[in-house]
Amino acid sequence: MTVLAFALAAVLYLIASIHAYWGLGGVWPGTDQASCARAVVGARGIDTMPSPFASFAVTACLIVATLWPLALVGIFATPFPKAGLAASALMVALVFLGRGIAGFTPAWRRLTPELPFARLDRQYYSPLCLAIGTGFVILAISGFQS
């Protein structure tokens, strides 16, 4: 379980770092605000990235989520009981699983039709969310059993 916890933490930290980069004005994987927004947000007609506040808010949430797997396996010290960490990890899992499932629905595609986001979402973003959510479920179940 420790390997899974470190893998989840590393992936979440990388995603948090990318969001912080966007908050600072970065435009990768695009070449300007509009192309970056079409690649990572995908909302109909989008031509600018979300505000720095929005990017940093997502960064903060992801950093907190990074600590959960480490706390569940005892790497990150926390005053919370293991059962509480496991229960809250299930909530985090639901967020990621929900986002991952949403990416394959027609309703989501109507909200986010811009290319290349629509393609990247089906190929990478949604499957990654499903994998992260599944990792949290596995760690949560392990936390309940110990």
C-alpha positions as CSV (number, residue, x, y, z in Angstrom):
1,M,0.0,0.0,0.0
2,T,2.9,2.3,0.6
3,V,3.9,2.2,-3.1
4,L,0.4,3.0,-4.1
5,A,0.3,5.9,-1.6
6,F,3.6,7.4,-2.9
7,A,2.4,6.9,-6.5
8,L,-0.9,8.7,-5.8
9,A,0.9,11.5,-3.9
10,A,3.5,12.0,-6.7
11,V,0.8,12.2,-9.5
12,L,-1.3,14.6,-7.4
13,Y,1.7,16.7,-6.7
14,L,2.6,16.9,-10.4
15,I,-1.0,17.9,-11.2
16,A,-0.9,20.5,-8.4
17,S,2.4,21.9,-9.8
18,I,0.9,22.3,-13.2
19,H,-2.1,24.1,-11.8
20,A,0.3,26.4,-9.9
21,Y,2.2,27.0,-13.2
22,W,-1.1,28.0,-14.9
23,G,-1.8,30.3,-11.9
24,L,1.5,32.1,-12.5
25,G,0.5,32.6,-16.1
26,G,2.0,29.6,-17.8
27,V,0.5,28.5,-21.1
28,W,1.8,25.0,-21.6
29,P,0.5,22.8,-23.3
30,G,-0.6,25.6,-25.5
31,T,1.4,28.5,-27.0
32,D,-0.8,31.3,-25.7
33,Q,-3.8,31.8,-23.4
34,A,-6.4,30.7,-25.9
35,S,-4.7,27.6,-27.1
36,C,-3.9,26.5,-23.5
37,A,-7.5,27.1,-22.4
38,R,-8.8,25.0,-25.3
39,A,-6.4,22.2,-24.3
40,V,-7.0,22.2,-20.6
41,V,-10.4,23.7,-20.0
42,G,-12.3,23.0,-23.2
43,A,-15.4,25.0,-22.4
44,R,-17.3,26.2,-25.5
45,G,-15.8,29.4,-26.9
46,I,-13.1,29.7,-24.2
47,D,-10.2,32.0,-25.1
48,T,-8.6,32.7,-21.8
49,M,-7.3,30.6,-18.9
50,P,-9.2,30.7,-15.6
51,S,-8.1,33.3,-13.1
52,P,-5.0,32.8,-11.0
53,F,-7.2,32.5,-8.0
54,A,-9.1,29.6,-9.5
55,S,-5.8,27.9,-10.5
56,F,-4.3,28.3,-7.0
57,A,-7.6,27.1,-5.4
58,V,-7.3,23.9,-7.4
59,T,-3.6,23.7,-6.5
60,A,-4.4,24.0,-2.8
61,C,-7.1,21.3,-3.0
62,L,-4.7,19.0,-4.8
63,I,-1.9,19.5,-2.3
64,V,-4.3,18.6,0.5
65,A,-5.4,15.5,-1.5
66,T,-1.7,14.7,-1.9
67,L,-1.3,14.3,1.9
68,W,-4.3,11.8,2.3
69,P,-2.6,8.7,0.8
70,L,0.5,9.4,2.8
71,A,-1.5,9.8,6.0
72,L,-3.4,6.6,5.4
73,V,-0.2,4.6,5.3
74,G,1.4,6.4,8.2
75,I,4.0,8.4,6.3
76,F,2.4,11.8,7.0
77,A,1.6,12.4,10.7
78,T,-1.9,13.5,11.5
79,P,-4.1,13.7,14.6
80,F,-7.1,12.2,12.7
81,P,-8.1,8.5,13.4
82,K,-7.4,6.1,10.6
83,A,-11.1,5.3,10.2
84,G,-11.8,9.1,9.6
85,L,-9.0,9.3,7.1
86,A,-10.3,6.2,5.3
87,A,-13.8,7.6,5.2
88,S,-12.7,11.0,3.9
89,A,-10.5,9.2,1.3
90,L,-13.7,7.6,0.0
91,M,-15.1,11.1,-0.4
92,V,-11.9,12.2,-2.3
93,A,-12.3,9.0,-4.4
94,L,-15.9,10.0,-5.3
95,V,-14.7,13.4,-6.5
96,F,-12.1,11.8,-8.8
97,L,-14.3,9.0,-9.9
98,G,-17.2,11.4,-10.7
99,R,-14.9,13.6,-12.7
100,G,-13.5,10.6,-14.6
101,I,-17.0,9.2,-15.4
102,A,-18.3,12.6,-16.4
103,G,-15.7,12.9,-19.0
104,F,-17.3,10.1,-21.0
105,T,-20.8,11.5,-20.9
106,P,-22.6,13.4,-23.6
107,A,-23.6,16.2,-21.2
108,W,-19.9,16.8,-20.3
109,R,-19.0,16.8,-23.9
110,R,-21.6,19.5,-24.6
111,L,-20.0,21.6,-21.9
112,T,-16.5,21.0,-23.1
113,P,-16.5,20.5,-26.8
114,E,-13.3,22.5,-27.7
115,L,-10.5,20.6,-29.3
116,P,-7.9,19.5,-28.3
117,F,-9.5,19.2,-24.8
118,A,-12.3,16.9,-25.9
119,R,-9.8,14.4,-27.3
120,L,-7.3,14.8,-24.4
121,D,-10.1,14.4,-21.9
122,R,-11.2,11.1,-23.4
123,Q,-7.6,9.8,-23.8
124,Y,-5.9,11.1,-20.7
125,Y,-7.7,13.4,-18.2
126,S,-10.7,11.2,-17.5
127,P,-8.9,7.9,-17.4
128,L,-6.3,9.5,-15.0
129,C,-9.1,10.7,-12.8
130,L,-10.6,7.2,-12.7
131,A,-7.2,5.7,-11.8
132,I,-6.7,8.3,-9.0
133,G,-10.2,7.6,-7.7
134,T,-9.6,3.9,-7.8
135,G,-6.3,4.3,-5.9
136,F,-8.1,6.2,-3.2
137,V,-10.8,3.5,-2.9
138,I,-8.1,0.8,-2.5
139,L,-6.3,2.9,0.2
140,A,-9.5,3.6,2.0
141,I,-10.6,0.0,2.1
142,S,-7.1,-0.9,3.3
143,G,-7.4,1.9,6.0
144,F,-10.7,0.4,7.2
145,Q,-9.2,-3.0,7.5
146,S,-6.2,-2.1,9.5
